[in-house]
Amino acid sequence: MFYHASAVEGLKLLTPHVSNHGRPLVYMSSKRENTLVYLSNAVEKFCREAGLVYSGAYYKWASYGFNSDGILVLEEYYLNATADTYKGVSGFIYTADKVENYNNQADIPFAVISERPVKITGCEEVPDAYDAIMDAAENGRIIVKSFEQNSNDKLFWIKSIVLAEYEKAKAHPDYRAFLRAKFPFCPQ
């Protein structure tokens, strides 16, 4: 069984869309809990709540990785980032029993990609993404690393990465506005 998270209700078919890899793909995971982080995009949520009008595709913010056991580790790069991104956000976890001609996604454990549409066989409504993430964390299916757990070295790394991201994002006013709001060290 494969899982896919979406804010869109009522899907019957997952169709390929262009994302990080520059070509139309359907992204799924064989682990339900790994899809929870896709129920909200911090940049899009920030812009919507701040009343910032933006007409392009929102920049994707993802501060997670995986430990040596393949467990998703959601890291907070700013104070209360998990609640800020996911609290109050609802969505849907779609399931597909069968996916033909898929490939494993090399950079994300348990993730698969398909260039073809995928038929949905089930759907679970997630009333609050934050609650679902915290439940998965309590049950050891994901790890949430709070901002306060970051070492000084990690904070230095976050600052250098964010500043580099800010410089590269000249064509993404949505992303720059988000970075300025969440990281006071960014140029105002």
VOVEX-699012 format. One record per residue (C-alpha): residue number from 1; chain; x negated, y negated, z. Coordinates in steps of 0.02 Angstrom, whole numbers, plus 32768, in hexadecimal, padded with zeros to 4 digits. Example, Ala and Ser with C-alpha at 12.3 -4.5 7.8 and 13.67 -1.06 7.14 Angstrom:
% residues 2
+-----+-----+------+------+------+
: seq : mol :    x :    y :    z :
+-----+-----+------+------+------+
:   1 :   A : 7D99 : 80E1 : 8186 :
:   2 :   A : 7D54 : 8035 : 8165 :
+-----+-----+------+------+------+
***
This chain:
% residues 188
+-----+-----+------+------+------+
: seq : mol :    x :    y :    z :
+-----+-----+------+------+------+
:   1 :   A : 8000 : 8000 : 8000 :
:   2 :   A : 7FC6 : 7F50 : 7FD7 :
:   3 :   A : 7FF7 : 7EA9 : 8024 :
:   4 :   A : 8004 : 7DF7 : 7FE2 :
:   5 :   A : 8031 : 7D59 : 8044 :
:   6 :   A : 8097 : 7CCB : 7FFB :
:   7 :   A : 80FD : 7C36 : 8033 :
:   8 :   A : 8175 : 7C5B : 7FA4 :
:   9 :   A : 8212 : 7CBC : 7FCF :
:  10 :   A : 8268 : 7D3A : 7F5E :
:  11 :   A : 81D8 : 7D75 : 7EF2 :
:  12 :   A : 81F6 : 7E17 : 7E93 :
:  13 :   A : 8154 : 7E16 : 7E30 :
:  14 :   A : 80A7 : 7DD4 : 7E59 :
:  15 :   A : 8062 : 7D7E : 7DBF :
:  16 :   A : 7FAB : 7D53 : 7DA1 :
:  17 :   A : 7F77 : 7CA0 : 7DCB :
:  18 :   A : 7ED2 : 7C46 : 7DBA :
:  19 :   A : 7E78 : 7C33 : 7E60 :
:  20 :   A : 7DC4 : 7C3B : 7E9E :
:  21 :   A : 7D88 : 7CAE : 7E13 :
:  22 :   A : 7DBE : 7C3F : 7D83 :
:  23 :   A : 7E2D : 7CBE : 7D2F :
:  24 :   A : 7EE1 : 7CF6 : 7D4E :
:  25 :   A : 7EE7 : 7D7E : 7DD3 :
:  26 :   A : 7F5C : 7DC7 : 7E55 :
:  27 :   A : 7F06 : 7DD3 : 7EFF :
:  28 :   A : 7F38 : 7E57 : 7F7E :
:  29 :   A : 7EF4 : 7EB3 : 8015 :
:  30 :   A : 7F07 : 7F63 : 8056 :
:  31 :   A : 7F0B : 7F17 : 8106 :
:  32 :   A : 7FA7 : 7EB1 : 8131 :
:  33 :   A : 7F50 : 7E49 : 81B6 :
:  34 :   A : 7ED0 : 7E0B : 8137 :
:  35 :   A : 7F59 : 7DB4 : 80D5 :
:  36 :   A : 7F95 : 7D4B : 816A :
:  37 :   A : 7F10 : 7CC6 : 814B :
:  38 :   A : 7F5E : 7CA4 : 80A0 :
:  39 :   A : 8006 : 7C6E : 80E6 :
:  40 :   A : 7FC7 : 7BBB : 80F9 :
:  41 :   A : 7F43 : 7B4D : 80AA :
:  42 :   A : 7EFE : 7ACD : 8126 :
:  43 :   A : 7EE0 : 7A4B : 809E :
:  44 :   A : 7F8F : 7A56 : 8056 :
:  45 :   A : 7FE1 : 7A56 : 8102 :
:  46 :   A : 7F7B : 79BF : 8138 :
:  47 :   A : 7FA8 : 795C : 809B :
:  48 :   A : 8061 : 7987 : 80AA :
:  49 :   A : 8068 : 7957 : 8163 :
:  50 :   A : 8004 : 78B7 : 8146 :
:  51 :   A : 8076 : 7884 : 80B7 :
:  52 :   A : 7FE7 : 7885 : 803A :
:  53 :   A : 802A : 789C : 7F8B :
:  54 :   A : 7FBD : 7909 : 7F1E :
:  55 :   A : 7FEC : 7950 : 7E74 :
:  56 :   A : 7F60 : 79CE : 7E54 :
:  57 :   A : 7F41 : 7A7B : 7E98 :
:  58 :   A : 7F0F : 7A6D : 7F4F :
:  59 :   A : 7E5D : 7A99 : 7F7D :
:  60 :   A : 7E56 : 7B3F : 7FDB :
:  61 :   A : 7E11 : 7B3B : 808B :
:  62 :   A : 7DD8 : 7BE3 : 80D2 :
:  63 :   A : 7D6D : 7BF1 : 816E :
:  64 :   A : 7D6A : 7CAB : 8182 :
:  65 :   A : 7CF7 : 7D3C : 8163 :
:  66 :   A : 7CE9 : 7DF1 : 8199 :
:  67 :   A : 7C85 : 7E48 : 821F :
:  68 :   A : 7C1E : 7EE6 : 8203 :
:  69 :   A : 7CBA : 7F51 : 8220 :
:  70 :   A : 7D1A : 7EF5 : 8197 :
:  71 :   A : 7D8A : 7E99 : 8214 :
:  72 :   A : 7DBD : 7DEB : 81DC :
:  73 :   A : 7D71 : 7D63 : 824B :
:  74 :   A : 7DCF : 7CBE : 8243 :
:  75 :   A : 7D58 : 7C33 : 827A :
:  76 :   A : 7D8D : 7B87 : 82B5 :
:  77 :   A : 7D1C : 7B02 : 8269 :
:  78 :   A : 7D7B : 7A79 : 82C5 :
:  79 :   A : 7DDC : 7A73 : 836A :
:  80 :   A : 7E82 : 7AD2 : 8367 :
:  81 :   A : 7E6F : 7AF9 : 82AD :
:  82 :   A : 7ED2 : 7B9C : 82B8 :
:  83 :   A : 7F6C : 7B4E : 8308 :
:  84 :   A : 7F58 : 7AB3 : 829B :
:  85 :   A : 7F5A : 7B1D : 81FC :
:  86 :   A : 7FD7 : 7BA6 : 8225 :
:  87 :   A : 804C : 7B72 : 82B2 :
:  88 :   A : 80FD : 7B58 : 8272 :
:  89 :   A : 80D6 : 7B9C : 81C5 :
:  90 :   A : 8147 : 7C27 : 8186 :
:  91 :   A : 812C : 7C97 : 80F1 :
:  92 :   A : 813A : 7D44 : 80AA :
:  93 :   A : 80CD : 7DDE : 80A1 :
:  94 :   A : 80F7 : 7E3E : 8003 :
:  95 :   A : 80CC : 7EF4 : 7FEC :
:  96 :   A : 80A4 : 7F59 : 7F51 :
:  97 :   A : 80A3 : 8016 : 7F5C :
:  98 :   A : 8045 : 802A : 7EB9 :
:  99 :   A : 7FCB : 7FBC : 7E5C :
: 100 :   A : 7F89 : 7FF6 : 7DB5 :
: 101 :   A : 7EDE : 7FC8 : 7D72 :
: 102 :   A : 7EA2 : 7F66 : 7E09 :
: 103 :   A : 7DEF : 7F42 : 7E3A :
: 104 :   A : 7DA4 : 7F2D : 7EE6 :
: 105 :   A : 7D77 : 7E79 : 7F0A :
: 106 :   A : 7CBD : 7E82 : 7F2F :
: 107 :   A : 7CB3 : 7DEF : 7FA8 :
: 108 :   A : 7D4A : 7E17 : 8017 :
: 109 :   A : 7D5C : 7EC0 : 8070 :
: 110 :   A : 7E00 : 7F1D : 804D :
: 111 :   A : 7E31 : 7E9E : 7FC7 :
: 112 :   A : 7E62 : 7ECE : 7F17 :
: 113 :   A : 7E85 : 7E6B : 7E7A :
: 114 :   A : 7EEF : 7E8F : 7DE3 :
: 115 :   A : 7EF9 : 7E38 : 7D3B :
: 116 :   A : 7FA9 : 7E7D : 7D24 :
: 117 :   A : 804D : 7E53 : 7D7A :
: 118 :   A : 8073 : 7EBE : 7E13 :
: 119 :   A : 8123 : 7EFA : 7E40 :
: 120 :   A : 8156 : 7ED1 : 7EF2 :
: 121 :   A : 81A3 : 7F5F : 7F55 :
: 122 :   A : 81BF : 7F0A : 7FFD :
: 123 :   A : 81BD : 7E65 : 805A :
: 124 :   A : 81A5 : 7E32 : 810F :
: 125 :   A : 81D1 : 7D83 : 8148 :
: 126 :   A : 8151 : 7D34 : 81BD :
: 127 :   A : 81AB : 7CAE : 8223 :
: 128 :   A : 810A : 7C61 : 8269 :
: 129 :   A : 8060 : 7C87 : 821F :
: 130 :   A : 8006 : 7C4F : 82BD :
: 131 :   A : 8068 : 7CCB : 8328 :
: 132 :   A : 8044 : 7D56 : 82AC :
: 133 :   A : 7F8A : 7D2E : 82AB :
: 134 :   A : 7F81 : 7D28 : 8369 :
: 135 :   A : 7FE1 : 7DCD : 8374 :
: 136 :   A : 7F64 : 7E1D : 82FC :
: 137 :   A : 7ED6 : 7DD6 : 8366 :
: 138 :   A : 7F20 : 7E1A : 8407 :
: 139 :   A : 7F2B : 7EC5 : 83B6 :
: 140 :   A : 7E77 : 7EC0 : 8376 :
: 141 :   A : 7EA5 : 7EBB : 82BE :
: 142 :   A : 7E54 : 7E11 : 82A4 :
: 143 :   A : 7DE1 : 7DA2 : 830B :
: 144 :   A : 7E02 : 7CEA : 832A :
: 145 :   A : 7D65 : 7C8A : 8359 :
: 146 :   A : 7D96 : 7BE6 : 83AA :
: 147 :   A : 7D3A : 7B44 : 8388 :
: 148 :   A : 7CF9 : 7B45 : 843C :
: 149 :   A : 7C9F : 7BEA : 841B :
: 150 :   A : 7C2D : 7B9C : 8398 :
: 151 :   A : 7B76 : 7B8D : 83C9 :
: 152 :   A : 7B16 : 7AEC : 83AD :
: 153 :   A : 7AC2 : 7B3E : 8318 :
: 154 :   A : 7B6C : 7B6C : 82CF :
: 155 :   A : 7BAC : 7ABA : 82EB :
: 156 :   A : 7B14 : 7A76 : 828F :
: 157 :   A : 7B34 : 7AF1 : 8201 :
: 158 :   A : 7BED : 7ABE : 81F9 :
: 159 :   A : 7BBC : 7A07 : 81EE :
: 160 :   A : 7B3F : 7A25 : 8162 :
: 161 :   A : 7BBA : 7A92 : 8100 :
: 162 :   A : 7C4A : 7A16 : 8115 :
: 163 :   A : 7BDE : 7982 : 80DE :
: 164 :   A : 7BA5 : 79E4 : 8044 :
: 165 :   A : 7C5A : 7A13 : 801F :
: 166 :   A : 7C8D : 795C : 8030 :
: 167 :   A : 7C0A : 7927 : 7FB1 :
: 168 :   A : 7C3E : 79AD : 7F34 :
: 169 :   A : 7CF8 : 7983 : 7F45 :
: 170 :   A : 7CFA : 78DD : 7EE7 :
: 171 :   A : 7D82 : 7920 : 7E73 :
: 172 :   A : 7DEC : 795F : 7F05 :
: 173 :   A : 7E35 : 78CC : 7F67 :
: 174 :   A : 7EA3 : 7946 : 7FC7 :
: 175 :   A : 7E0D : 79A5 : 8008 :
: 176 :   A : 7DAA : 7907 : 8031 :
: 177 :   A : 7E3D : 78C0 : 8094 :
: 178 :   A : 7E4A : 7963 : 80F5 :
: 179 :   A : 7D8F : 7967 : 811A :
: 180 :   A : 7D8F : 78B1 : 8155 :
: 181 :   A : 7E23 : 78D3 : 81C9 :
: 182 :   A : 7DDE : 7973 : 8216 :
: 183 :   A : 7D24 : 7949 : 821A :
: 184 :   A : 7D03 : 7898 : 825A :
: 185 :   A : 7C4E : 78A0 : 821E :
: 186 :   A : 7C88 : 789A : 8167 :
: 187 :   A : 7C78 : 77F1 : 8111 :
: 188 :   A : 7D12 : 7786 : 8129 :
+-----+-----+------+------+------+
***
